[in-house]
Amino acid sequence: MAPSKMNEDEFNNNQEEKQLFPYEITRVDPEINAELLKDFTGERSYFVQVGPKNYFFPSNYEREADKFYNFEVRSDDIWIVTFPRSGTTWTQEMVWLIANDLDFETAKAINLNERCPFLEFSTFVHPELKSTFLKENSDCPVRYKIVEEVTRKEWMNLPLRKGRRIIKTHLPFTLLPQNLFKSGCKIIYVVRNPKDVIISFYYLNKLFRTQGYDGDLPTYWNYFKRNLQPWTPYWEHVKEGWDRRFEENFLFLFYEDMNRDSKAAIKKISCFLNKILTEDQVCALNEHLRIDNFKNNPSVNNELLSKLGITKNVENGFIRNGSSGNWKKELSKELNEEIDSWIEENLARTDLRFPNLNE
């Protein structure tokens, strides 16, 4: 399943004439950048903001933006687009199995990151940090090679893949390939209650050394609300998905609805992908995706990244609990009220409404 190798010079030489990236990329104010580098040690250089919406990324994005924008989409692709921590991994596994006729054996044998590549993950691996990962795994040639593989530039490797591709990305639609909606491919966008997103993203930033956050939740929230976290502004991201909800070959889903009735979600996505599942197959997939099974599945829970040292070995790992409303256990009364005001202010600018927002 892994693509053939190609170096970056070969890749660039093989590309047809591409359009220039249309948005301005500016570096974050030096004082704010210094604050960020202190609290998020995965980045070693600087952060950038992109376009009129000021989407936020680490320095690597400046060199890769045009590669994402000019990426060649295939008509049989399936794209899973989300803001981080919106049920993405769960959706990936569901979609891959539906698209591949419930091939549980392959799903168990091959890591989800290989079956459903993360388009821009390389953007978040600073060269200095990658060197650290390689050095830490240098005593084992197998692990060393895997570090090289998991930090590869997917925008360069995906064009070499044979067969139908399922691609994960957190990039907003304005920064994704210009022909995405004209290609005929299938696009699934999942959105989740912002309170659960904030809590889950906070823990992910503490888990991944590529992020390297070691602060508390109130400090993290302060960065998030100022749109100083990767892929923010959150509201601009989800509104881009919401505004396209009537596009052809596009499916907009609320994670809360999927979580409340996962069998209905399986059937809806199966229909969207033009796949017919029997009731027994729906039940089998639903059992496979049940959180206890899902959390303990090494193919999806990023156990491999922990072994490589890319994530920390902590009790609550990549897959936490998958349920809705866990923000209630984490947010103080004062912080909850502040986030409520932030949500109310931003919802006033859109007709997007979350199901059971405060439940």
C-alpha positions as CSV (number, residue, x, y, z in Angstrom):
1,M,0.0,0.0,0.0
2,A,2.9,2.4,0.6
3,P,3.8,4.5,-2.4
4,S,7.1,4.5,-4.2
5,K,9.8,6.9,-3.1
6,M,10.5,10.2,-4.9
7,N,12.6,13.0,-3.6
8,E,11.4,16.6,-3.5
9,D,13.4,17.8,-6.5
10,E,12.0,15.0,-8.7
11,F,8.6,15.8,-7.5
12,N,8.9,19.5,-8.4
13,N,10.4,18.6,-11.8
14,N,7.5,16.3,-12.6
15,Q,4.8,18.9,-11.8
16,E,2.9,20.7,-14.5
17,E,2.7,24.5,-14.3
18,K,0.9,25.4,-11.1
19,Q,-0.9,28.5,-9.9
20,L,0.7,30.8,-7.4
21,F,-0.6,30.6,-3.9
22,P,-3.2,33.4,-3.8
23,Y,-3.0,34.4,-0.1
24,E,-0.5,36.5,1.8
25,I,1.5,34.7,4.5
26,T,2.7,36.8,7.3
27,R,4.8,36.0,10.3
28,V,3.3,36.4,13.8
29,D,4.3,39.5,15.7
30,P,7.8,38.9,17.3
31,E,6.6,39.4,20.9
32,I,3.7,37.0,20.4
33,N,5.9,34.6,18.5
34,A,8.3,34.5,21.5
35,E,5.5,33.8,23.8
36,L,4.3,31.0,21.6
37,L,7.7,29.4,21.2
38,K,8.1,29.3,25.0
39,D,4.8,27.5,25.5
40,F,4.7,25.3,22.4
41,T,8.2,23.8,22.1
42,G,7.5,21.6,19.1
43,E,8.0,24.7,16.8
44,R,11.6,26.0,16.8
45,S,11.4,29.0,14.4
46,Y,8.2,31.0,14.0
47,F,4.5,30.9,13.4
48,V,2.5,32.4,10.4
49,Q,-0.9,33.6,9.7
50,V,-2.5,33.1,6.3
51,G,-4.9,35.1,4.1
52,P,-7.6,37.5,5.2
53,K,-8.9,35.0,7.8
54,N,-5.5,34.7,9.4
55,Y,-5.3,30.9,9.6
56,F,-2.5,30.0,12.0
57,F,0.3,27.5,11.2
58,P,3.9,26.7,12.2
59,S,6.8,27.9,9.9
60,N,6.8,24.9,7.6
61,Y,3.5,25.9,6.2
62,E,5.2,28.9,4.5
63,R,7.1,26.5,2.3
64,E,4.3,24.0,1.7
65,A,1.2,26.2,1.1
66,D,1.4,26.1,-2.6
67,K,1.8,22.3,-2.6
68,F,-1.5,21.9,-0.8
69,Y,-3.3,24.5,-3.0
70,N,-2.1,22.9,-6.2
71,F,-2.4,19.3,-5.1
72,E,-4.1,17.2,-7.8
73,V,-7.4,15.7,-6.6
74,R,-8.7,12.6,-8.3
75,S,-12.4,12.0,-9.0
76,D,-12.5,8.8,-6.9
77,D,-10.8,10.4,-3.9
78,I,-12.6,10.6,-0.5
79,W,-11.6,13.6,1.6
80,I,-12.3,13.8,5.3
81,V,-12.1,17.4,6.4
82,T,-12.4,18.6,10.0
83,F,-11.2,21.1,12.5
84,P,-9.0,19.0,14.8
85,R,-10.5,16.8,17.5
86,S,-13.9,16.7,15.9
87,G,-14.2,12.9,15.7
88,T,-11.8,12.7,12.8
89,T,-10.1,9.4,13.6
90,W,-13.4,7.7,14.3
91,T,-14.8,9.0,11.0
92,Q,-11.6,7.9,9.1
93,E,-11.9,4.3,10.4
94,M,-15.6,4.2,9.6
95,V,-15.2,5.6,6.1
96,W,-12.2,3.4,5.2
97,L,-14.1,0.3,6.2
98,I,-17.2,1.2,4.3
99,A,-15.2,2.1,1.2
100,N,-13.2,-1.2,1.5
101,D,-16.1,-3.5,2.0
102,L,-15.5,-4.0,5.7
103,D,-12.1,-5.5,5.3
104,F,-11.5,-5.8,9.1
105,E,-8.3,-7.9,8.6
106,T,-6.5,-5.2,6.6
107,A,-7.8,-2.5,8.9
108,K,-6.3,-4.4,11.8
109,A,-3.0,-5.2,10.1
110,I,-2.3,-1.7,8.6
111,N,-2.1,1.5,10.6
112,L,-4.9,4.0,9.9
113,N,-2.3,6.7,9.2
114,E,-1.1,4.6,6.3
115,R,-4.5,3.7,5.1
116,C,-5.8,7.2,5.3
117,P,-2.9,9.7,5.2
118,F,-2.9,13.0,7.0
119,L,-2.2,15.5,4.2
120,E,-0.3,18.2,6.2
121,F,1.2,16.3,9.1
122,S,4.7,17.1,7.8
123,T,4.0,20.8,8.3
124,F,4.0,20.2,12.0
125,V,7.3,18.4,12.2
126,H,10.0,21.0,12.5
127,P,13.4,19.9,10.9
128,E,15.2,20.1,14.3
129,L,12.5,18.0,16.0
130,K,12.6,15.5,13.2
131,S,16.3,15.2,13.7
132,T,15.7,14.6,17.4
133,F,13.2,11.8,16.7
134,L,15.6,10.2,14.3
135,K,18.4,10.4,16.8
136,E,16.3,8.9,19.5
137,N,15.4,5.9,17.3
138,S,18.9,5.5,15.7
139,D,19.6,2.3,17.7
140,C,16.8,0.5,15.8
141,P,16.9,0.6,12.0
142,V,13.2,-0.4,11.8
143,R,12.0,2.4,14.1
144,Y,14.4,4.9,12.3
145,K,12.8,4.0,9.0
146,I,9.3,4.3,10.4
147,V,10.1,7.8,11.7
148,E,11.1,8.8,8.2
149,E,7.9,7.3,6.8
150,V,5.4,8.9,9.3
151,T,7.0,12.4,8.9
152,R,7.1,12.2,5.1
153,K,5.5,14.9,2.9
154,E,2.1,13.4,2.0
155,W,1.5,15.9,-0.7
156,M,4.5,14.4,-2.5
157,N,3.7,10.7,-1.8
158,L,-0.1,10.7,-2.3
159,P,0.2,11.2,-6.1
160,L,2.2,7.9,-6.3
161,R,-0.6,5.9,-4.7
162,K,-2.6,3.4,-6.7
163,G,-6.3,2.8,-6.2
164,R,-8.8,4.9,-4.3
165,R,-7.3,7.4,-1.8
166,I,-8.9,8.4,1.4
167,I,-7.3,11.6,2.6
168,K,-7.5,13.3,6.0
169,T,-6.9,17.0,6.4
170,H,-7.7,19.8,8.9
171,L,-7.0,22.6,6.4
172,P,-9.9,24.9,5.7
173,F,-11.4,24.8,2.3
174,T,-9.9,28.1,1.2
175,L,-6.4,26.6,1.6
176,L,-7.2,23.2,0.0
177,P,-6.7,22.2,-3.6
178,Q,-8.4,24.7,-6.0
179,N,-10.1,21.9,-7.9
180,L,-11.4,20.0,-4.9
181,F,-15.1,20.8,-5.5
182,K,-14.8,20.5,-9.3
183,S,-13.1,17.1,-9.3
184,G,-16.1,14.9,-8.6
185,C,-14.5,13.5,-5.4
186,K,-16.4,12.8,-2.2
187,I,-15.9,15.2,0.7
188,I,-17.1,14.6,4.2
189,Y,-16.9,17.5,6.7
190,V,-17.5,16.8,10.4
191,V,-18.0,19.5,13.0
192,R,-18.1,19.2,16.8
193,N,-19.2,21.2,19.8
194,P,-16.5,23.9,20.3
195,K,-16.3,23.2,24.1
196,D,-15.4,19.6,23.5
197,V,-13.0,20.6,20.7
198,I,-11.2,23.0,23.0
199,I,-10.7,20.4,25.8
200,S,-9.7,17.7,23.4
201,F,-7.3,19.9,21.5
202,Y,-5.7,21.1,24.8
203,Y,-4.9,17.5,25.6
204,L,-3.6,16.7,22.2
205,N,-1.2,19.7,22.4
206,K,0.1,18.2,25.6
207,L,0.4,14.7,24.1
208,F,2.2,15.5,20.8
209,R,5.8,16.6,21.1
210,T,5.3,18.3,17.7
211,Q,3.1,20.7,19.7
212,G,5.0,20.5,23.0
213,Y,2.5,22.4,25.2
214,D,2.9,21.9,28.9
215,G,0.8,24.7,30.3
216,D,-2.7,24.7,31.9
217,L,-6.1,24.9,30.4
218,P,-6.9,28.6,31.0
219,T,-3.7,29.6,29.3
220,Y,-4.4,27.3,26.4
221,W,-7.9,28.7,26.0
222,N,-6.4,32.2,25.9
223,Y,-4.3,31.1,22.9
224,F,-7.3,29.4,21.3
225,K,-9.7,32.4,21.5
226,R,-7.0,34.7,20.1
227,N,-6.7,32.3,17.1
228,L,-3.1,31.4,18.0
229,Q,-3.6,27.7,17.6
230,P,-3.0,25.6,14.4
231,W,-5.9,25.7,12.0
232,T,-7.7,28.5,13.9
233,P,-9.8,30.6,13.6
234,Y,-12.2,27.8,14.6
235,W,-15.3,29.7,13.6
236,E,-14.0,30.6,10.1
237,H,-13.1,26.9,9.6
238,V,-16.5,25.5,10.5
239,K,-18.4,28.3,8.6
240,E,-16.5,27.4,5.5
241,G,-17.8,23.8,5.8
242,W,-21.4,24.9,6.8
243,D,-21.6,27.3,3.8
244,R,-20.8,24.5,1.4
245,R,-23.3,22.0,2.9
246,F,-25.5,22.0,-0.2
247,E,-22.6,21.3,-2.6
248,E,-22.7,18.2,-4.8
249,N,-20.7,15.2,-3.4
250,F,-20.4,16.9,-0.1
251,L,-21.7,15.6,3.3
252,F,-21.8,17.8,6.4
253,L,-22.1,16.0,9.7
254,F,-22.3,16.9,13.4
255,Y,-20.2,14.6,15.5
256,E,-22.8,14.8,18.3
257,D,-25.4,13.3,15.9
258,M,-23.0,10.6,14.8
259,N,-22.1,9.8,18.4
260,R,-25.7,9.6,19.5
261,D,-26.7,7.2,16.7
262,S,-23.7,5.6,15.2
263,K,-25.7,3.1,13.2
264,A,-27.6,5.9,11.5
265,A,-24.2,7.6,10.7
266,I,-22.8,4.4,9.2
267,K,-25.9,4.1,7.0
268,K,-25.8,7.8,5.9
269,I,-22.1,7.6,5.0
270,S,-22.6,4.3,3.2
271,C,-25.3,5.9,1.1
272,F,-23.1,8.9,0.4
273,L,-20.3,6.6,-0.8
274,N,-22.8,4.5,-2.9
275,K,-22.1,1.4,-0.7
276,I,-24.9,-1.0,0.4
277,L,-24.5,-2.6,3.8
278,T,-26.7,-5.3,5.3
279,E,-28.1,-4.8,8.8
280,D,-25.6,-7.4,10.0
281,Q,-22.7,-5.5,8.4
282,V,-23.9,-2.2,10.0
283,C,-24.0,-4.0,13.4
284,A,-20.5,-5.5,12.9
285,L,-19.0,-2.1,12.0
286,N,-20.8,-0.4,14.8
287,E,-19.3,-2.9,17.3
288,H,-15.9,-2.3,15.8
289,L,-16.3,1.4,16.3
290,R,-17.6,1.1,19.9
291,I,-15.3,3.3,22.0
292,D,-13.9,0.6,24.2
293,N,-12.9,-1.4,21.1
294,F,-11.7,1.7,19.3
295,K,-9.6,3.0,22.1
296,N,-7.8,-0.3,22.5
297,N,-7.2,-0.8,18.8
298,P,-3.4,-0.2,18.1
299,S,-4.2,0.4,14.4
300,V,-6.1,3.6,15.2
301,N,-4.9,4.8,18.7
302,N,-1.5,6.1,17.6
303,E,0.3,3.5,19.8
304,L,3.0,3.5,17.1
305,L,3.7,7.2,17.6
306,S,4.1,6.7,21.3
307,K,6.7,3.9,20.6
308,L,8.6,6.3,18.3
309,G,8.6,9.1,20.9
310,I,6.5,11.4,18.8
311,T,3.8,11.4,21.4
312,K,4.3,11.2,25.1
313,N,3.4,8.1,27.0
314,V,0.4,9.3,29.1
315,E,-2.6,7.6,30.6
316,N,-5.1,9.5,28.4
317,G,-3.6,9.0,25.0
318,F,-4.7,9.9,21.5
319,I,-8.2,8.4,21.8
320,R,-9.6,9.8,25.0
321,N,-13.3,8.8,25.5
322,G,-15.1,9.8,22.3
323,S,-18.2,11.0,24.1
324,S,-19.9,14.4,24.0
325,G,-20.2,16.8,26.9
326,N,-16.9,16.0,28.6
327,W,-16.2,19.8,28.8
328,K,-18.4,19.8,31.9
329,K,-15.8,17.8,33.9
330,E,-13.0,20.2,32.8
331,L,-14.3,23.8,32.7
332,S,-14.5,26.0,35.8
333,K,-17.7,28.0,36.1
334,E,-15.8,31.2,35.1
335,L,-14.1,29.6,32.1
336,N,-17.4,28.0,31.0
337,E,-19.2,31.4,31.1
338,E,-16.4,33.0,29.1
339,I,-16.5,30.4,26.5
340,D,-20.3,30.6,26.4
341,S,-20.0,34.3,25.6
342,W,-17.5,33.6,22.9
343,I,-19.8,31.0,21.3
344,E,-22.9,33.3,21.5
345,E,-21.0,36.1,19.9
346,N,-19.8,34.0,17.0
347,L,-23.1,32.1,16.5
348,A,-24.8,35.4,16.1
349,R,-22.9,35.8,12.8
350,T,-24.1,32.5,11.3
351,D,-27.2,30.3,11.0
352,L,-25.0,27.3,12.1
353,R,-26.5,25.7,15.2
354,F,-25.0,22.8,17.2
355,P,-27.2,20.0,18.4
356,N,-27.6,20.0,22.2
357,L,-24.8,22.6,22.6
358,N,-24.8,22.7,26.4
359,E,-25.8,19.1,27.2
